[in-house]
Amino acid sequence: MASSSSLASLLLLLLLLTCNPATAGLTSAALCLHSDTPALCLRISAHLSAATPVKLTESAIRAALFVAERARVKAASLSRSPQLNAQQRANLGTCVSSYGDVVDGLADAARLLGTARTRADVMNYLSAASFGVTACQDAFRETPRVSFPLARVNRTLRKYVSNALAMGDQLSSQW
C-alpha cells in the first residue's frame, strides 16, 4: 500500500497534468515533487513559461527573499514596541539580525545563480539562509516563559527557504 505522502504527490502530479498539459507544467510538477511544500512551489512556478531547475530555483529564491525582507521589517517593528521587556527586545533584535542574514544569504545565492554557475556555491548561501531562520526561533526557545511573537512569520519564511533549498538541490553541478 502506498504511503499517504506518495499518494498525495501522485494526486498532485495528476491534477497538474489535467490542468496544465504543457511541458512547462509537467516540468514544474516533477521538480516541485522534491519540495517539502509542493503547492507553494507550484504557485511560485506558475508564471514561468519554461520551468527548468535554474529558472525555478531563481523564482524560489526571489519569493523567499521577498518573504525574508518582510519578516525582517516585521521583527524590527515589533522590537520597537514600548511594551516589551529587555529580554523580549533582545530576542527580537536577534531576529532582526538573523532575518537580515537570511536576506543576505538569499541575495548572494541569487547573484551566484546568475554568475558562479556552481551548485555548491548556491547551496552554501541557501543553507546559510536556512540557519538564519532557525536562529530567530532559537533565541525565544532559550528564554523560558517568553512567547514567540513571530511564530507564523517564521513558519512561512521557513517554508519559502526550504523550497528554495529543494529547488537548488536539483541543479546540476554546473549548468
Secondary structure, DSSP 4 states (H G I P E B T S, - for coil): ---HHHHHHHHHHHHHHHH--SHHHHHHHHHHTTSS-HHHHHHHHTT-SS--HHHHHHHHHHHHHHHHHHHHHHHHHHHT-TT--HHHHHHHHHHHHHHHHHHHHHHHHHHHHHHT--HHHHHHHHHHHHHHHHHHHHHHHTSTT---TTHHHHHHHHHHHHHHHHHHTTS-S--
